[in-house]
């Protein structure tokens, strides 16, 4: 059976090699880097204990350094399932949700037709490039020069010009012996409804060749310089070469750059991509005149597990971002995400580059937000949630969106993150004090870098929070024991809050796996900062991780102290507000209860629990110390010295 052209490319674009191989192996989490698609495991083709089997998800190939097995997703299924090539294709198509094409006896004929049209398109590229250098292309050259595009850029992206002539391209191709039906089939010319002579689709426009991942010209994009033109940008029509929803501008070069570690940036148009690439952001792509499609998302994820969607900083840009969110939610899974970089209002990436250079764009990219934050912004921005009904409506809306996520683990993380955000939004606004509010004081030069050097009025909160998070991260088996107390716990340090959210929402209770998950989502720097803090280093249960009872008591005690101290501060603040108006006995009673709870929780810090006996002179003697002294005396033998 012959497969139609492009079917295998579509199949590879829809499937991650990590997914396919992951069914048969157990990944070595210490050696693998899921974020970069760089995975290692023991080889499934020969017996071994070390992780010598390497999967490069971006390139779509695997290789074993032990037995030298290598190949792609198709060859992996063939070898592990012991099936034929077509059977492997059917298995992968089922996993990808792609319908196997019907038997097509003319597949070879169609493949030959595609090759012929690619040749026609290359001839058109040469014609448009030549036309840019003619007198008719002077206006286009001036425009491109004003946009900062030097000759090297024009050559790199093969930018050309379509003469403002009804049949300029048609005549040029016909003179080279290209049949009329081929010119029309390639989408270069069209036939009028009255059956007259064919006319060029692109006239009086700057031309941008569109190439597929293999570098073949499959279409063109044209920009008009006429302000009265019916369409500013015009793309080739759908042909057997070109499906605008399944291709990306600058796909091939961006894939190569992304494979070398460059971030994948998704801009809106050709000029944005060209400007980004020239500024050093080589892995830049753009959709082709339409909103981002599901197939284009799969193409992006094949290049990079976390593309950055860079959109114009206006309402239209936000609307485009929201459309991408709705499209992406059902497709998300572990190792596939999106971040959003919104340009300053009124600017696109090209504008920002010309105004502030690469540094300005890099700052925007560095501040790109995860998809969950933009989802939250859409559902809450401008809203007032001052009643149970409005809060319930928000819960329902967010629940419907989260319900679109198919991956159970990822759905759990989204639920936990949104719970944290809702708790912050709905919490009573009684206490305007901020954790770690700084006060003026002078710190000794040797302590300036310590947590205490900040001299925060709630520095003990910071210390307790760090201990709680560090213990739970080191001994995650205890997380479920404290689930109720951890829910709604808000920490003052943003990194600690994020780590706690991951701990609560994670499906794993394995220490190494949990730390890897935190490091992937928050970063190694945050973990290093936590465990290098002096108050964490001296925590006894972390130096004796096998003593679960000590760890359990530590977390319970710190949670109790944290809650009681915060409760007392909130009651004090409310009392100040009320007492300014009148004396309220209920407030006084509540203050007393809060103070009592605080004293009870912190008693272990200041209560002397030693037992005492009274000596003959009436002095108090510590009973434990007295007993230790008596034991020591009993071991000493007093005897008379021998005569010399």
HELIX and SHEET records of a PDB file:
HELIX    1   1 UNK A    7  UNK A   14  1                                   8    
HELIX    2   2 UNK A   17  UNK A   22  1                                   6    
HELIX    3   3 UNK A   34  UNK A   36  5                                   3    
HELIX    4   4 UNK A   73  UNK A   81  1                                   9    
HELIX    5   5 UNK A   85  UNK A   96  1                                  12    
HELIX    6   6 UNK A  107  UNK A  132  1                                  26    
HELIX    7   7 UNK A  135  UNK A  137  5                                   3    
HELIX    8   8 UNK A  138  UNK A  146  1                                   9    
HELIX    9   9 UNK A  151  UNK A  157  1                                   7    
HELIX   10  10 UNK A  168  UNK A  175  1                                   8    
HELIX   11  11 UNK A  180  UNK A  185  1                                   6    
HELIX   12  12 UNK A  244  UNK A  246  5                                   3    
HELIX   13  13 UNK A  251  UNK A  259  1                                   9    
HELIX   14  14 UNK A  270  UNK A  278  1                                   9    
HELIX   15  15 UNK A  294  UNK A  303  1                                  10    
HELIX   16  16 UNK A  315  UNK A  328  1                                  14    
HELIX   17  17 UNK A  329  UNK A  331  5                                   3    
HELIX   18  18 UNK A  349  UNK A  366  1                                  18    
HELIX   19  19 UNK A  371  UNK A  380  1                                  10    
HELIX   20  20 UNK A  388  UNK A  402  1                                  15    
HELIX   21  21 UNK A  408  UNK A  426  1                                  19    
HELIX   22  22 UNK A  445  UNK A  447  5                                   3    
HELIX   23  23 UNK A  451  UNK A  454  5                                   4    
HELIX   24  24 UNK A  459  UNK A  474  1                                  16    
HELIX   25  25 UNK A  476  UNK A  482  5                                   7    
HELIX   26  26 UNK A  483  UNK A  486  1                                   4    
HELIX   27  27 UNK A  494  UNK A  505  1                                  12    
HELIX   28  28 UNK A  511  UNK A  522  1                                  12    
HELIX   29  29 UNK A  524  UNK A  532  1                                   9    
HELIX   30  30 UNK A  534  UNK A  537  1                                   4    
HELIX   31  31 UNK A  540  UNK A  543  1                                   4    
HELIX   32  32 UNK A  548  UNK A  579  1                                  32    
HELIX   33  33 UNK A  585  UNK A  601  1                                  17    
HELIX   34  34 UNK A  603  UNK A  606  1                                   4    
HELIX   35  35 UNK A  623  UNK A  634  1                                  12    
SHEET    1   A 4 UNK A  38  UNK A  41  0                                        
SHEET    2   A 4 UNK A  53  UNK A  56 -1                                        
SHEET    3   A 4 UNK A  61  UNK A  64 -1                                        
SHEET    4   A 4 UNK A  70  UNK A  71 -1                                        
SHEET    1   B 4 UNK A 160  UNK A 162  0                                        
SHEET    2   B 4 UNK A 205  UNK A 211 -1                                        
SHEET    3   B 4 UNK A 217  UNK A 224 -1                                        
SHEET    4   B 4 UNK A 233  UNK A 235 -1                                        
SHEET    1   C 2 UNK A 189  UNK A 190  0                                        
SHEET    2   C 2 UNK A 199  UNK A 200 -1                                        
SHEET    1   D 5 UNK A 284  UNK A 286  0                                        
SHEET    2   D 5 UNK A 265  UNK A 267  1                                        
SHEET    3   D 5 UNK A 306  UNK A 313  1                                        
SHEET    4   D 5 UNK A 337  UNK A 345  1                                        
SHEET    5   D 5 UNK A 369  UNK A 370 -1                                        
SHEET    1   E 2 UNK A 612  UNK A 614  0                                        
SHEET    2   E 2 UNK A 620  UNK A 622 -1                                        
END                                                                             
